[in-house]
Every structure is written in C-alpha cells, then in structure tokens.
Amino acid sequence: MKAIQRAAFPHIRTVGLFGLIVSFADRLSEPHNRAALAFREAVTRAAIDGVAETSTSLASVFVRFDPDVVSHAELTEALQTLLATQDWSDASLPPGRRLWKVPTVYGTDRGPQLAEAADLAGMSEEGAIEALGTSRVRVLTIGFAPGQPYLGPLAAEWNIPRQTELTPKVPQGALVLAVSQFVLFADASPTGWRHVGQTGFRTYRPEADEPFALRAGDEMVFFPVTKSEYLRILDKDPELGGACMENIDL
C-alpha cells in the first residue's frame, strides 16, 4: 500500500467557500504557536483587500474572506508571498500582550486531582505546586467555549495523558491539566483533563466591553495561595479573583 505523502509545512488549505487555513505544523510546539501568532499579526498589518477576519489555533491561522472581493487563488498567492518573507517560527510575538498573575488554590477539594497529576509527573504534591505555581505560560489559543484559553507549553514532565473517563463537571475558573497544557475553564463543564487548581478568574464576561478577558499571546502565572486566602480574595473580587495584569515590554 502506497504511503500517504504529507504536505510540507507551512501549507495553505481551503476551508469552505469563505476561508483558508495556514498551518505551520500538525502538533503543538512553542515555535509553531509563535509562528501562528506572528503570522496572524502580519496578515492583519498587510490589510489584504477582502480579508474579513483572522484567528489562530495552536499552530494555524484561519483567514475568512469575501470571495466577491478576492478569490481563493488571489488570496492564496498573497499569503504565500507573505509566508516567504521570513522564518515565522523565529518571529517576534505580536505587540499588545499582557502578563496576568492569578491567585490559585492548588489541591484540597478545589483541585482534587493534583495528587494524581503530581504522581504521573513523578513528583510530590509540594513539588508540583512549586513547579506549576511558578510556570509562566502563554495563551496558545482560545476555544472550545467562549473566552476559554489553552495555556502552555508546560515542562516535559507535565506531558501526562488525559483521563480515560470524564469528570462530570468542574466549576468556572477551574485550572485543569494534561498534555503539557493548562486549560482555564470559562464555565462549569465536563472534562477529561485533571482538575489541579481553582481560580476566581472569569475569562468570559458577556456584560463587559471586551467579553474575552484574555487574548492569544497573553501570558499567565497561576501563583499558589491557601484555600482561606482564595476565599477572602474571591469575596473581595468576584470578577477577576484577585488577578493583576501588566503590559509585557517588547
């Protein structure tokens, strides 16, 4: 049987009548996510006629366009020309990113699967809290639910598998972990990822001028607090759970 030949990366594919997707890899890595974020910013700056919207996934950029203004072929050519201008995996990240520092209670009944995750990573609960609580992670993409971020990459020891069964529900603000990534839950939901910590951070605020609190490319640190500290913080700041934000110098 003849082996299937995979297209070299980056490559451009058609997505329906109104879209193209530019892929830099078929799996996550920091350079491929960097490429997606930087290339999306470049497409925006290029202001190509007919481009209506762009968004990123872990390692790809989606471009939605008006075919009455620009054809698939014309836009593909424009994107290929832009791709050829540099090595996007080594590009600078886009401007306007923020660093969020978020109080997080690890373990207890608020992060009930911390011990299991720590054991899979080959460390103690205390070591896991130290490692996870000092990790500075990037908002790799936003998806699955409105405003919900995938965050990473974490260190290699956190490349632990998902569960084989679903947890029926984790609460809004749950910090869950698998495959070298965090997910910060925008709303209560079932999950196959391990619930290791809890925050009071609302990533989706439909009543706000900017409903999504985070942007792809932002960075986050989930620093540890005790459960009693967490409850006091939540009482004072139910909106962001005590999170503070600063602009990242570029």
Number of C-alpha atoms within 10 A of each C-alpha: 3 4 5 6 6 6 8 9 11 18 15 19 13 15 13 8 12 17 20 21 20 24 23 25 19 12 11 17 16 14 16 22 31 23 27 29 28 22 27 21 17 15 19 14 9 13 10 14 11 15 20 14 14 17 17 23 19 27 24 27 25 21 23 19 22 16 15 8 11 16 15 18 10 12 21 18 13 14 21 15 10 14 17 10 8 10 9 21 19 12 15 13 20 17 14 12 20 19 20 20 17 22 27 31 28 30 21 15 14 20 21 16 19 25 21 15 24 20 12 15 16 13 15 16 17 13 12 22 24 13 15 22 20 14 17 18 22 27 24 28 26 22 14 11 12 16 23 24 26 24 25 24 22 20 14 10 13 22 16 18 15 14 12 8 9 12 14 10 14 21 17 19 23 28 26 24 28 19 17 17 22 26 21 24 28 24 19 13 14 12 17 17 25 27 29 28 28 29 31 25 25 23 23 20 15 12 7 9 8 10 14 18 17 23 19 22 24 23 23 22 19 24 21 21 17 14 17 10 14 19 17 13 19 18 13 11 14 13 14 19 22 21 21 11 13 11 13 13 9 9
